[in-house]
């Protein structure tokens, strides 16, 4: 049964009071929710009906099971996704998985699970779709003689090195194909599993065909576990920065997202640690709360920081024109107002102080070679 969220206007008024703890009890039992970020499993915005668990005094007929991961096989009809956003530096991306087990409550990709008929809450972390034909489909698309190469971004919607990758190795297969075809690629991840593929990333780097960004949101073990329950520890991510850098792979650090009054005070510390391990550039993104993410994030705040709900949301609204989220181009990633301005200034000064403003050459596109595809037809030439 899905559990609905409390009224958040009431929640913020009660923030820091005894009554807030009573509201928090309406969330999924932490014992059943271990290793997950979302606290409820509200249905998608497209559902016609919703259900709410209510304690009628009789207790449960049977014990609820923990939210275990369920994998769904998907045969992708296309694998390269195109976009025209002016806010991001790529026009195409690949996501071999839908959903992400890392469990970040603030993940902007959560609402995409609603299109699959799932909850953007716990089901986004539990119901993982695996595009088993990702490599095969990519080969077909790259083989099209009309295709013109530009860097493909991986890790734009869900992490390419989330736990499912250990089993399915789709990201590795894609990288092998990109090396074969001499195609440029950028990778964004929170997982130290990326170093498993150094044998592919190193030759890609030697041809100036790859760039990797490690997302590090906190150096605090306890906070990191709360923010990203199933992502690699901060130490393992820093080790990945070092190993990638030593292998000659251009590596940057992303202090993202920065959440006011939660982890924003760690910005300089994160950049300092990453620079010491060989990172060459850095960026920071203010937390975004589109659609269902707003309530999922506030539920997370109430569970872990019940005394800060009003304060955190107030600072976010100050940077978002008085709203919980700003979906507009040019401002959605950076925010506006005094708080957002100060965060940008801190980032620029920290980059200069720690030498994280090194020039990274643009990835090459002139080496690309169309792959061969065995389609059972004979060539005329």
Secondary structure as the mmCIF struct_conf table of DSSP 4:
data_model
#
loop_
_struct_conf.conf_type_id
_struct_conf.id
_struct_conf.beg_label_comp_id
_struct_conf.beg_label_asym_id
_struct_conf.beg_label_seq_id
_struct_conf.end_label_comp_id
_struct_conf.end_label_asym_id
_struct_conf.end_label_seq_id
HELX_LH_PP_P HELX_LH_PP_P1 UNK A 4 UNK A 7
HELX_RH_AL_P HELX_RH_AL_P1 UNK A 8 UNK A 14
TURN_TY1_P TURN_TY1_P1 UNK A 15 UNK A 16
BEND BEND1 UNK A 17 UNK A 17
HELX_RH_AL_P HELX_RH_AL_P2 UNK A 18 UNK A 24
TURN_TY1_P TURN_TY1_P2 UNK A 25 UNK A 26
BEND BEND2 UNK A 27 UNK A 27
HELX_LH_PP_P HELX_LH_PP_P2 UNK A 28 UNK A 29
TURN_TY1_P TURN_TY1_P3 UNK A 30 UNK A 32
BEND BEND3 UNK A 33 UNK A 33
TURN_TY1_P TURN_TY1_P4 UNK A 34 UNK A 35
BEND BEND4 UNK A 37 UNK A 37
BEND BEND5 UNK A 39 UNK A 39
HELX_LH_PP_P HELX_LH_PP_P3 UNK A 42 UNK A 44
TURN_TY1_P TURN_TY1_P5 UNK A 45 UNK A 46
BEND BEND6 UNK A 48 UNK A 48
BEND BEND7 UNK A 57 UNK A 58
BEND BEND8 UNK A 61 UNK A 62
HELX_LH_PP_P HELX_LH_PP_P4 UNK A 63 UNK A 66
STRN STRN1 UNK A 70 UNK A 74
BEND BEND9 UNK A 77 UNK A 77
STRN STRN2 UNK A 80 UNK A 82
TURN_TY1_P TURN_TY1_P6 UNK A 86 UNK A 87
BEND BEND10 UNK A 88 UNK A 89
BEND BEND11 UNK A 91 UNK A 91
STRN STRN3 UNK A 92 UNK A 94
BEND BEND12 UNK A 96 UNK A 96
STRN STRN4 UNK A 97 UNK A 98
BEND BEND13 UNK A 99 UNK A 99
TURN_TY1_P TURN_TY1_P7 UNK A 101 UNK A 102
TURN_TY1_P TURN_TY1_P8 UNK A 105 UNK A 106
TURN_TY1_P TURN_TY1_P9 UNK A 108 UNK A 109
HELX_RH_3T_P HELX_RH_3T_P1 UNK A 110 UNK A 116
TURN_TY1_P TURN_TY1_P10 UNK A 117 UNK A 117
BEND BEND14 UNK A 120 UNK A 121
HELX_RH_AL_P HELX_RH_AL_P3 UNK A 122 UNK A 126
STRN STRN5 UNK A 127 UNK A 131
TURN_TY1_P TURN_TY1_P11 UNK A 132 UNK A 133
HELX_RH_AL_P HELX_RH_AL_P4 UNK A 134 UNK A 143
TURN_TY1_P TURN_TY1_P12 UNK A 145 UNK A 146
HELX_LH_PP_P HELX_LH_PP_P5 UNK A 151 UNK A 151
STRN STRN6 UNK A 152 UNK A 154
BEND BEND15 UNK A 155 UNK A 158
TURN_TY1_P TURN_TY1_P13 UNK A 160 UNK A 161
BEND BEND16 UNK A 162 UNK A 162
TURN_TY1_P TURN_TY1_P14 UNK A 163 UNK A 163
HELX_RH_AL_P HELX_RH_AL_P5 UNK A 164 UNK A 168
HELX_RH_AL_P HELX_RH_AL_P6 UNK A 170 UNK A 181
TURN_TY1_P TURN_TY1_P15 UNK A 182 UNK A 182
STRN STRN7 UNK A 185 UNK A 189
BEND BEND17 UNK A 190 UNK A 190
HELX_RH_3T_P HELX_RH_3T_P2 UNK A 192 UNK A 197
HELX_RH_AL_P HELX_RH_AL_P7 UNK A 198 UNK A 206
TURN_TY1_P TURN_TY1_P16 UNK A 207 UNK A 208
STRN STRN8 UNK A 210 UNK A 215
BEND BEND18 UNK A 219 UNK A 219
HELX_RH_AL_P HELX_RH_AL_P8 UNK A 221 UNK A 227
BEND BEND19 UNK A 228 UNK A 228
TURN_TY1_P TURN_TY1_P17 UNK A 229 UNK A 230
BEND BEND20 UNK A 231 UNK A 231
HELX_LH_PP_P HELX_LH_PP_P6 UNK A 232 UNK A 233
HELX_RH_AL_P HELX_RH_AL_P9 UNK A 234 UNK A 246
TURN_TY1_P TURN_TY1_P18 UNK A 247 UNK A 248
STRN STRN9 UNK A 251 UNK A 258
TURN_TY1_P TURN_TY1_P19 UNK A 260 UNK A 263
HELX_RH_3T_P HELX_RH_3T_P3 UNK A 264 UNK A 266
HELX_RH_AL_P HELX_RH_AL_P10 UNK A 267 UNK A 276
TURN_TY1_P TURN_TY1_P20 UNK A 277 UNK A 278
STRN STRN10 UNK A 281 UNK A 286
TURN_TY1_P TURN_TY1_P21 UNK A 291 UNK A 292
HELX_RH_AL_P HELX_RH_AL_P11 UNK A 293 UNK A 304
TURN_TY1_P TURN_TY1_P22 UNK A 306 UNK A 307
BEND BEND21 UNK A 308 UNK A 308
HELX_RH_AL_P HELX_RH_AL_P12 UNK A 309 UNK A 318
TURN_TY1_P TURN_TY1_P23 UNK A 319 UNK A 322
BEND BEND22 UNK A 323 UNK A 324
TURN_TY1_P TURN_TY1_P24 UNK A 329 UNK A 334
BEND BEND23 UNK A 337 UNK A 337
HELX_RH_AL_P HELX_RH_AL_P13 UNK A 338 UNK A 354
TURN_TY1_P TURN_TY1_P25 UNK A 355 UNK A 355
STRN STRN11 UNK A 357 UNK A 357
HELX_LH_PP_P HELX_LH_PP_P7 UNK A 361 UNK A 364
TURN_TY1_P TURN_TY1_P26 UNK A 366 UNK A 367
HELX_LH_PP_P HELX_LH_PP_P8 UNK A 370 UNK A 372
BEND BEND24 UNK A 376 UNK A 376
#
